[in-house]
Amino acid sequence: MPSPAPGPGPRAAAALVFGSSAAVLVVEIVALRLLAPYLGLTLETSTMVIGVALTAIALGSWLGGRLADQVDPRPLIAPALGVSGVVVALTPLLLRTTAQWSPALLLLVASATLLVPGALLSAVTPFVTKLRLTSLAETGTVVGRLSGVGTLGAIVGTVLTGFVLVSRLPVSSILIGLGTLLVLAAVLVGGRARRSRRAAAAALATVVAGS
């Protein structure tokens, strides 16, 4: 039987955790601007977006950790990134179409476009952590390091979006660009497997079509 593919190295693991954590916060902040024309930039709207984002983070971390203990998480990382990228890139189209044709469903669709990528991206951290744990003697170091890297990624995503991206780019461009980057990351992570390449190519085509 062929031996399983090696897990990500320290730098690759840090990059995956950093990038996925940053992406969650970018989506959260941009979602507030995207929903403002329809729901208003109110305390209630902000509370809803933050609440859904935190729910996604908690759900993804919990289920991702359980799944990582039951199956090999190596083949799960690329699909998590790819599906997240597709949903993020299509979010502007989904929300604006819903607002135009079925305003009553806007909150439901908005919650789904936050919950799905947020949960999948948050699951990347327990996947990577599981692969980096090689002995009980270094459990605290590995978990603490990756947790710190994830928090740093969230901070960078928040600051970069709030002070740079939103003031210089349309929100649609931000989400489409982020979605494309996530799909490209999925291509890189899953590029060794033929099926992963085909799935990533199909996801990238969807992103281009959405763009």
C-alpha positions as a Markdown table, in Angstrom:
| # | Residue | x | y | z |
|---|---|---|---|---|
| 1 | Met | 0.0 | 0.0 | 0.0 |
| 2 | Pro | 1.4 | 3.5 | -0.8 |
| 3 | Ser | 2.3 | 5.5 | 2.2 |
| 4 | Pro | 0.2 | 8.6 | 3.0 |
| 5 | Ala | 1.3 | 11.9 | 1.7 |
| 6 | Pro | 3.3 | 13.9 | 4.3 |
| 7 | Gly | 1.5 | 16.6 | 6.2 |
| 8 | Pro | 2.3 | 20.3 | 5.7 |
| 9 | Gly | 5.6 | 21.6 | 7.0 |
| 10 | Pro | 5.8 | 24.2 | 9.7 |
| 11 | Arg | 5.8 | 27.2 | 7.2 |
| 12 | Ala | 3.0 | 25.7 | 5.1 |
| 13 | Ala | 1.0 | 24.9 | 8.2 |
| 14 | Ala | 1.4 | 28.5 | 9.5 |
| 15 | Ala | 0.5 | 29.9 | 6.1 |
| 16 | Leu | -2.7 | 27.8 | 5.9 |
| 17 | Val | -3.9 | 28.8 | 9.4 |
| 18 | Phe | -2.9 | 32.4 | 8.9 |
| 19 | Gly | -4.6 | 32.7 | 5.5 |
| 20 | Ser | -7.8 | 30.9 | 6.4 |
| 21 | Ser | -8.2 | 32.9 | 9.7 |
| 22 | Ala | -7.6 | 36.2 | 7.8 |
| 23 | Ala | -10.1 | 35.3 | 5.1 |
| 24 | Val | -12.9 | 34.7 | 7.7 |
| 25 | Leu | -12.5 | 38.2 | 9.0 |
| 26 | Val | -12.3 | 39.8 | 5.6 |
| 27 | Val | -15.6 | 38.1 | 4.6 |
| 28 | Glu | -17.2 | 39.3 | 7.9 |
| 29 | Ile | -16.2 | 42.9 | 7.5 |
| 30 | Val | -17.0 | 43.1 | 3.8 |
| 31 | Ala | -20.4 | 41.5 | 4.4 |
| 32 | Leu | -21.4 | 44.5 | 6.6 |
| 33 | Arg | -20.7 | 46.9 | 3.7 |
| 34 | Leu | -22.4 | 44.6 | 1.2 |
| 35 | Leu | -25.6 | 44.3 | 3.3 |
| 36 | Ala | -25.7 | 48.0 | 4.2 |
| 37 | Pro | -27.7 | 49.2 | 1.1 |
| 38 | Tyr | -30.5 | 46.6 | 1.9 |
| 39 | Leu | -30.5 | 46.3 | 5.7 |
| 40 | Gly | -28.8 | 49.6 | 6.8 |
| 41 | Leu | -25.5 | 49.9 | 8.7 |
| 42 | Thr | -27.3 | 49.5 | 12.0 |
| 43 | Leu | -26.4 | 47.9 | 15.3 |
| 44 | Glu | -28.8 | 45.0 | 14.5 |
| 45 | Thr | -27.1 | 44.3 | 11.2 |
| 46 | Ser | -23.7 | 44.4 | 12.8 |
| 47 | Thr | -24.8 | 42.1 | 15.6 |
| 48 | Met | -26.3 | 39.6 | 13.1 |
| 49 | Val | -23.1 | 39.5 | 10.9 |
| 50 | Ile | -20.8 | 39.1 | 13.9 |
| 51 | Gly | -23.0 | 36.5 | 15.5 |
| 52 | Val | -23.2 | 34.4 | 12.4 |
| 53 | Ala | -19.4 | 34.7 | 11.8 |
| 54 | Leu | -18.7 | 33.6 | 15.4 |
| 55 | Thr | -21.1 | 30.7 | 15.0 |
| 56 | Ala | -19.3 | 29.7 | 11.9 |
| 57 | Ile | -15.9 | 29.8 | 13.6 |
| 58 | Ala | -17.1 | 27.8 | 16.5 |
| 59 | Leu | -18.9 | 25.2 | 14.3 |
| 60 | Gly | -16.0 | 24.8 | 12.0 |
| 61 | Ser | -13.5 | 24.4 | 14.8 |
| 62 | Trp | -15.6 | 21.9 | 16.6 |
| 63 | Leu | -16.6 | 19.7 | 13.7 |
| 64 | Gly | -13.3 | 20.1 | 12.0 |
| 65 | Gly | -11.5 | 18.8 | 15.2 |
| 66 | Arg | -13.9 | 15.8 | 15.5 |
| 67 | Leu | -13.5 | 15.0 | 11.8 |
| 68 | Ala | -9.7 | 15.2 | 12.0 |
| 69 | Asp | -9.7 | 12.6 | 14.7 |
| 70 | Gln | -11.9 | 10.2 | 12.7 |
| 71 | Val | -10.3 | 10.4 | 9.2 |
| 72 | Asp | -7.1 | 11.5 | 7.6 |
| 73 | Pro | -7.5 | 15.3 | 7.2 |
| 74 | Arg | -5.0 | 15.6 | 4.4 |
| 75 | Pro | -7.5 | 15.3 | 1.5 |
| 76 | Leu | -10.0 | 17.6 | 3.3 |
| 77 | Ile | -8.0 | 20.8 | 3.3 |
| 78 | Ala | -8.1 | 21.5 | -0.4 |
| 79 | Pro | -11.9 | 21.0 | -0.7 |
| 80 | Ala | -12.5 | 23.2 | 2.3 |
| 81 | Leu | -10.5 | 26.0 | 0.7 |
| 82 | Gly | -12.0 | 25.5 | -2.8 |
| 83 | Val | -15.6 | 25.4 | -1.7 |
| 84 | Ser | -15.1 | 28.4 | 0.5 |
| 85 | Gly | -13.6 | 30.3 | -2.4 |
| 86 | Val | -16.5 | 29.5 | -4.7 |
| 87 | Val | -19.1 | 30.6 | -2.1 |
| 88 | Val | -17.1 | 33.8 | -1.3 |
| 89 | Ala | -16.7 | 34.8 | -4.9 |
| 90 | Leu | -20.4 | 34.2 | -5.6 |
| 91 | Thr | -21.6 | 36.0 | -2.5 |
| 92 | Pro | -22.1 | 39.5 | -4.2 |
| 93 | Leu | -24.2 | 37.9 | -7.0 |
| 94 | Leu | -26.3 | 35.8 | -4.6 |
| 95 | Leu | -27.0 | 38.6 | -2.2 |
| 96 | Arg | -27.9 | 41.2 | -4.9 |
| 97 | Thr | -30.1 | 38.7 | -6.8 |
| 98 | Thr | -31.9 | 37.8 | -3.6 |
| 99 | Ala | -32.4 | 41.4 | -2.6 |
| 100 | Gln | -33.9 | 42.1 | -6.0 |
| 101 | Trp | -36.1 | 39.1 | -6.4 |
| 102 | Ser | -36.9 | 37.8 | -2.9 |
| 103 | Pro | -36.0 | 40.4 | -0.2 |
| 104 | Ala | -37.7 | 38.2 | 2.5 |
| 105 | Leu | -35.0 | 35.6 | 2.0 |
| 106 | Leu | -32.1 | 38.0 | 2.2 |
| 107 | Leu | -31.2 | 37.4 | 5.8 |
| 108 | Leu | -31.3 | 33.6 | 5.2 |
| 109 | Val | -29.0 | 33.8 | 2.1 |
| 110 | Ala | -26.7 | 36.3 | 3.8 |
| 111 | Ser | -26.4 | 34.0 | 6.9 |
| 112 | Ala | -25.6 | 31.0 | 4.6 |
| 113 | Thr | -22.9 | 32.9 | 2.6 |
| 114 | Leu | -21.2 | 33.7 | 6.0 |
| 115 | Leu | -21.8 | 30.4 | 7.7 |
| 116 | Val | -20.6 | 28.1 | 4.9 |
| 117 | Pro | -17.2 | 29.6 | 4.1 |
| 118 | Gly | -16.6 | 30.6 | 7.8 |
| 119 | Ala | -17.1 | 27.1 | 9.0 |
| 120 | Leu | -15.0 | 25.5 | 6.3 |
| 121 | Leu | -12.1 | 27.9 | 6.7 |
| 122 | Ser | -12.2 | 27.6 | 10.5 |
| 123 | Ala | -12.0 | 23.8 | 10.1 |
| 124 | Val | -8.6 | 24.2 | 8.4 |
| 125 | Thr | -6.9 | 25.0 | 11.7 |
| 126 | Pro | -7.8 | 21.7 | 13.4 |
| 127 | Phe | -7.0 | 19.8 | 10.2 |
| 128 | Val | -3.5 | 21.3 | 10.1 |
| 129 | Thr | -3.0 | 21.0 | 13.8 |
| 130 | Lys | -3.8 | 17.3 | 13.7 |
| 131 | Leu | -1.2 | 16.8 | 11.0 |
| 132 | Arg | 1.4 | 18.8 | 12.8 |
| 133 | Leu | 1.1 | 16.8 | 16.1 |
| 134 | Thr | 3.7 | 14.1 | 16.1 |
| 135 | Ser | 4.2 | 13.5 | 19.8 |
| 136 | Leu | 2.5 | 14.4 | 23.1 |
| 137 | Ala | 5.7 | 16.2 | 24.2 |
| 138 | Glu | 5.1 | 19.0 | 21.8 |
| 139 | Thr | 1.3 | 19.2 | 21.8 |
| 140 | Gly | 1.2 | 22.5 | 23.8 |
| 141 | Thr | 3.8 | 24.1 | 21.5 |
| 142 | Val | 2.1 | 23.1 | 18.3 |
| 143 | Val | -1.4 | 24.1 | 19.4 |
| 144 | Gly | -0.2 | 27.3 | 21.0 |
| 145 | Arg | 1.8 | 28.3 | 17.9 |
| 146 | Leu | -0.9 | 27.7 | 15.4 |
| 147 | Ser | -3.5 | 29.3 | 17.6 |
| 148 | Gly | -1.3 | 32.4 | 17.8 |
| 149 | Val | -0.8 | 32.4 | 14.1 |
| 150 | Gly | -4.5 | 32.1 | 13.5 |
| 151 | Thr | -5.2 | 35.1 | 15.8 |
| 152 | Leu | -2.5 | 37.1 | 14.1 |
| 153 | Gly | -4.1 | 36.3 | 10.7 |
| 154 | Ala | -7.5 | 37.5 | 12.0 |
| 155 | Ile | -6.0 | 40.7 | 13.1 |
| 156 | Val | -4.2 | 41.3 | 9.8 |
| 157 | Gly | -7.4 | 40.5 | 7.9 |
| 158 | Thr | -9.4 | 42.9 | 10.0 |
| 159 | Val | -6.9 | 45.8 | 9.8 |
| 160 | Leu | -6.2 | 45.2 | 6.1 |
| 161 | Thr | -9.9 | 45.2 | 5.2 |
| 162 | Gly | -11.0 | 48.1 | 7.4 |
| 163 | Phe | -8.2 | 50.5 | 6.6 |
| 164 | Val | -7.0 | 49.5 | 3.1 |
| 165 | Leu | -9.3 | 47.3 | 1.0 |
| 166 | Val | -12.7 | 48.8 | 1.7 |
| 167 | Ser | -11.4 | 52.3 | 1.0 |
| 168 | Arg | -9.8 | 51.4 | -2.3 |
| 169 | Leu | -11.8 | 48.6 | -3.9 |
| 170 | Pro | -15.5 | 47.8 | -4.5 |
| 171 | Val | -16.8 | 45.1 | -2.1 |
| 172 | Ser | -17.6 | 42.8 | -5.0 |
| 173 | Ser | -14.0 | 43.0 | -6.2 |
| 174 | Ile | -12.7 | 42.2 | -2.7 |
| 175 | Leu | -14.9 | 39.1 | -2.4 |
| 176 | Ile | -14.3 | 37.9 | -5.9 |
| 177 | Gly | -10.5 | 38.4 | -5.5 |
| 178 | Leu | -10.5 | 36.6 | -2.1 |
| 179 | Gly | -12.6 | 33.7 | -3.5 |
| 180 | Thr | -10.1 | 33.4 | -6.4 |
| 181 | Leu | -7.2 | 33.3 | -4.0 |
| 182 | Leu | -8.8 | 30.6 | -2.0 |
| 183 | Val | -9.5 | 28.5 | -5.0 |
| 184 | Leu | -5.9 | 28.9 | -6.2 |
| 185 | Ala | -4.7 | 27.9 | -2.7 |
| 186 | Ala | -6.9 | 24.8 | -3.0 |
| 187 | Val | -5.2 | 24.1 | -6.3 |
| 188 | Leu | -1.7 | 24.3 | -4.7 |
| 189 | Val | -2.7 | 22.2 | -1.7 |
| 190 | Gly | -4.4 | 19.5 | -3.6 |
| 191 | Gly | -2.2 | 19.7 | -6.7 |
| 192 | Arg | -0.6 | 16.3 | -6.2 |
| 193 | Ala | -3.8 | 14.4 | -6.6 |
| 194 | Arg | -5.5 | 14.2 | -10.1 |
| 195 | Arg | -9.0 | 14.4 | -8.6 |
| 196 | Ser | -8.1 | 17.4 | -6.5 |
| 197 | Arg | -6.8 | 19.2 | -9.6 |
| 198 | Arg | -10.0 | 18.5 | -11.5 |
| 199 | Ala | -12.1 | 19.6 | -8.6 |
| 200 | Ala | -10.0 | 22.8 | -8.2 |
| 201 | Ala | -10.2 | 23.5 | -11.9 |
| 202 | Ala | -14.0 | 23.2 | -11.8 |
| 203 | Ala | -14.1 | 25.5 | -8.8 |
| 204 | Leu | -11.9 | 28.0 | -10.5 |
| 205 | Ala | -14.1 | 28.0 | -13.6 |
| 206 | Thr | -17.1 | 28.7 | -11.4 |
| 207 | Val | -15.3 | 31.6 | -9.8 |
| 208 | Val | -14.4 | 33.0 | -13.2 |
| 209 | Ala | -18.1 | 32.6 | -14.4 |
| 210 | Gly | -19.2 | 34.4 | -11.2 |
| 211 | Ser | -16.8 | 37.2 | -11.8 |
